[in-house]
């Protein structure tokens, strides 16, 4: 027994401040080297990864691909319901969400199914309310690019035609100066090449199909718009949301979120000079 005690005492406990106390920090430092960073995209089944353009503690903005609808989660008539797919992915513990500790993500505005570009999501019910109020109170700056058929008669103009749902034609919006709601969009010509023109659109209000109807009523239907214009071969809808800007409701700092435009413009033989 005495020998056993001697063996136990042959390795003294490390004193405070000695090298022995560095073992735990060394292990922690080693583990940090192998930490997997959060992916900068959302991965959903049967589609390419969706790029995350911006993220802070309250919100995530993505580059929404064309083809995804923003319908109520309970509406199961399509497999391309973006909100439902994101909620399913979060509930399933997919890594893009799990690495962020996400339990909630809800869109705070809408883009048409065939419109691509900046789409903002809030990370909590409280943030949903805050961002929704920015849109409702017209304190959210929005910018789109539209590729239209035709040559505009003027370089800049504002359309203020009132809009209302078209009860005679499902899914469509019509101009209705008597019963329609106020709608305002500022337009600026950026380029004309052949039969196509590139238009910058800044909607002040947010009516359904507002930019599409206002351009069609200006004699400039958007390329690929089967509701208000005409199809141009295999070209997609020529409408992309390229910017959101606002004063953060929590920090009061200005936030600007931009979506890339090069690939979008290449499809129509145009260039990025906006």
C-alpha positions in Angstrom: 0.0 0.0 0.0 2.9 2.3 0.8 4.3 1.7 -2.7 0.9 2.6 -4.2 0.8 5.8 -2.3 4.3 6.7 -3.5 3.3 6.1 -7.1 0.3 8.4 -6.7 2.4 11.2 -5.3 5.1 11.0 -8.0 3.0 13.3 -10.4 2.1 16.4 -8.5 -1.0 18.4 -9.4 -0.2 21.4 -11.7 0.0 24.7 -10.0 -2.3 27.5 -11.1 -0.7 29.3 -14.0 1.5 26.3 -14.9 1.5 24.6 -18.4 -0.8 21.9 -17.1 -3.8 24.3 -17.2 -3.4 24.9 -20.9 -4.7 21.5 -21.9 -8.4 22.5 -22.0 -7.9 25.7 -24.0 -5.6 23.8 -26.4 -8.3 21.2 -27.0 -10.9 24.0 -27.5 -8.6 25.8 -30.0 -8.1 22.6 -31.9 -11.8 21.9 -32.1 -12.4 25.5 -33.3 -10.1 24.9 -36.3 -12.5 22.1 -37.4 -15.7 24.1 -36.9 -17.9 23.9 -40.0 -19.1 27.4 -41.1 -22.7 28.1 -41.8 -23.5 27.6 -45.5 -24.4 30.8 -47.4 -27.2 29.0 -49.1 -30.5 27.2 -48.4 -30.6 23.6 -49.6 -34.1 22.3 -50.5 -35.0 19.0 -52.2 -35.0 18.8 -56.0 -33.5 22.3 -56.7 -30.3 24.1 -56.9 -29.0 25.7 -53.6 -30.7 29.1 -53.0 -28.2 31.8 -52.3 -28.4 33.8 -49.1 -27.7 37.4 -50.0 -27.8 38.9 -46.6 -28.3 37.9 -43.0 -28.3 39.5 -39.5 -29.9 38.6 -36.2 -33.4 39.5 -37.4 -33.6 38.6 -41.1 -32.3 36.6 -44.0 -32.6 37.7 -47.6 -32.3 35.1 -50.4 -32.0 35.2 -54.2 -35.3 33.6 -55.0 -35.2 31.5 -58.1 -38.1 31.8 -60.6 -40.6 29.0 -60.3 -41.1 29.1 -56.5 -44.6 30.2 -55.3 -45.2 32.1 -52.0 -48.5 30.4 -51.1 -50.0 29.6 -47.6 -48.3 26.6 -46.1 -51.6 24.7 -46.0 -52.1 25.1 -49.8 -50.7 21.9 -51.2 -51.7 22.2 -54.9 -48.0 22.7 -55.8 -44.7 21.1 -54.8 -43.1 24.5 -55.4 -44.4 26.3 -52.3 -41.3 28.0 -51.0 -42.6 28.8 -47.5 -43.8 25.2 -47.0 -40.5 23.8 -48.3 -38.4 26.1 -45.9 -40.6 25.2 -42.9 -40.2 21.5 -43.7 -36.5 21.8 -44.0 -36.2 23.6 -40.7 -38.4 21.0 -38.9 -36.2 18.3 -40.5 -33.1 19.8 -39.0 -31.3 20.4 -42.3 -27.8 21.7 -41.8 -28.3 25.2 -43.3 -31.0 25.8 -40.6 -29.5 23.8 -37.8 -26.1 25.6 -38.1 -28.0 28.8 -37.4 -30.2 27.5 -34.6 -33.2 28.5 -36.8 -36.7 27.5 -35.5 -38.7 30.1 -37.5 -38.4 31.8 -40.9 -41.3 33.6 -42.6 -41.4 35.8 -45.7 -42.5 39.4 -45.1 -43.4 40.3 -48.7 -44.1 38.5 -51.9 -42.6 38.0 -55.4 -44.6 36.5 -58.2 -43.8 32.8 -58.9 -41.9 33.6 -62.1 -40.1 36.7 -60.6 -36.6 36.1 -59.3 -34.5 38.2 -56.9 -34.3 39.6 -53.4 -36.8 38.1 -51.0 -36.7 39.0 -47.3 -37.5 36.6 -44.5 -37.8 37.3 -40.7 -36.4 35.1 -38.0 -39.1 35.6 -35.4 -42.8 36.6 -35.2 -41.8 39.9 -33.7 -39.5 40.6 -36.6 -42.2 39.7 -39.1 -44.4 42.4 -37.6 -41.5 45.0 -37.7 -40.6 44.3 -41.3 -44.2 44.1 -42.5 -44.8 47.6 -41.1 -41.8 48.9 -43.1 -43.5 47.7 -46.3 -47.0 48.9 -45.3 -45.7 52.3 -44.3 -43.7 52.6 -47.6 -40.4 52.8 -45.8 -38.9 49.9 -47.8 -37.0 50.9 -51.0 -37.6 48.4 -53.8 -35.9 48.3 -57.2 -36.5 45.9 -60.1 -35.2 45.3 -63.6 -37.8 44.7 -66.3 -37.0 43.6 -69.9 -39.9 44.8 -72.1 -40.9 44.6 -75.7 -40.8 48.0 -77.4 -39.0 51.3 -77.3 -40.3 53.7 -74.6 -41.4 57.2 -75.7 -39.7 58.9 -72.8 -36.6 58.2 -70.6 -38.4 58.5 -67.3 -42.0 58.5 -66.2 -44.4 57.6 -63.3 -47.5 55.5 -63.7 -50.3 56.0 -61.1 -53.1 53.9 -62.6 -55.3 52.4 -59.8 -55.4 48.6 -59.7 -57.9 46.0 -58.6 -58.4 42.2 -58.9 -60.0 41.2 -62.2 -63.0 39.2 -61.1 -63.7 38.1 -64.7 -60.2 36.6 -65.2 -58.6 34.5 -62.5 -55.2 35.5 -61.2 -55.2 38.8 -63.1 -55.2 42.4 -62.0 -56.8 45.2 -64.0 -56.8 49.0 -64.1 -59.8 50.3 -62.2 -59.9 54.1 -61.7 -63.2 53.9 -59.8 -62.8 51.0 -57.4 -59.1 50.3 -57.6 -56.4 51.0 -55.0 -53.8 53.6 -55.3 -50.7 52.3 -57.2 -47.5 54.2 -58.1 -44.4 53.1 -60.0 -41.4 55.1 -61.2 -39.8 53.9 -64.4 -36.4 54.8 -66.0 -35.0 53.5 -69.3 -31.5 52.0 -68.9 -30.9 50.5 -72.4 -32.6 49.6 -75.7 -31.2 46.9 -77.9 -33.2 45.6 -80.9 -36.8 45.1 -79.9 -36.1 44.9 -76.2 -35.6 47.7 -73.6 -34.3 47.4 -70.1 -36.3 49.4 -67.6 -35.6 50.2 -63.9 -38.8 50.0 -61.9 -39.2 51.5 -58.4 -42.7 50.6 -57.0 -43.9 52.9 -54.2 -46.9 50.8 -53.5 -47.1 47.0 -53.6 -50.2 45.9 -55.5 -50.4 42.5 -57.0 -48.7 42.4 -60.5 -48.2 46.2 -60.2 -45.1 46.5 -62.3 -46.4 44.1 -64.9 -49.7 45.9 -65.4 -48.2 49.4 -65.3 -45.7 48.5 -68.0 -48.3 46.8 -70.1 -50.6 49.8 -69.9 -47.6 51.9 -70.9 -47.4 49.9 -74.1 -44.3 48.0 -72.9 -45.3 44.4 -71.9 -42.7 42.5 -70.1 -41.0 39.8 -72.1 -42.4 36.3 -71.2 -45.4 37.6 -69.4 -48.2 35.3 -70.4 -50.8 37.2 -68.4 -50.2 40.8 -69.6 -47.9 40.5 -72.6 -46.7 37.7 -74.8 -44.2 34.9 -74.8 -40.9 35.3 -76.7 -39.8 31.9 -77.6 -38.3 30.1 -74.5 -37.4 33.3 -72.7 -38.5 33.5 -69.0 -40.4 36.4 -67.4 -38.1 39.4 -67.7 -38.6 40.7 -64.2 -36.1 40.6 -61.4 -36.0 42.2 -57.9 -32.5 43.5 -57.6 -32.5 45.7 -54.4 -34.1 46.2 -51.0 -33.0 49.1 -48.8 -34.3 50.1 -45.4 -33.5 51.5 -41.9 -33.1 48.5 -39.7 -36.1 48.5 -37.2 -33.8 47.4 -34.3 -30.4 49.1 -34.9 -31.7 52.0 -37.1 -28.7 51.5 -39.4 -29.3 51.6 -43.2 -29.3 48.2 -44.9 -29.0 47.6 -48.6 -29.4 44.2 -50.2 -28.5 43.6 -53.8 -29.0 40.7 -56.1 -26.6 40.0 -59.0 -27.9 40.9 -62.5 -25.4 39.6 -65.1 -26.9 36.2 -65.7 -30.4 37.6 -65.8 -29.4 40.1 -68.5 -27.4 37.7 -70.6 -30.6 35.7 -71.2 -32.0 38.7 -73.1 -28.8 39.8 -74.8 -28.5 42.9 -72.5 -25.6 44.1 -70.4 -25.3 45.3 -66.8 -24.9 49.1 -67.1 -27.5 50.2 -64.5 
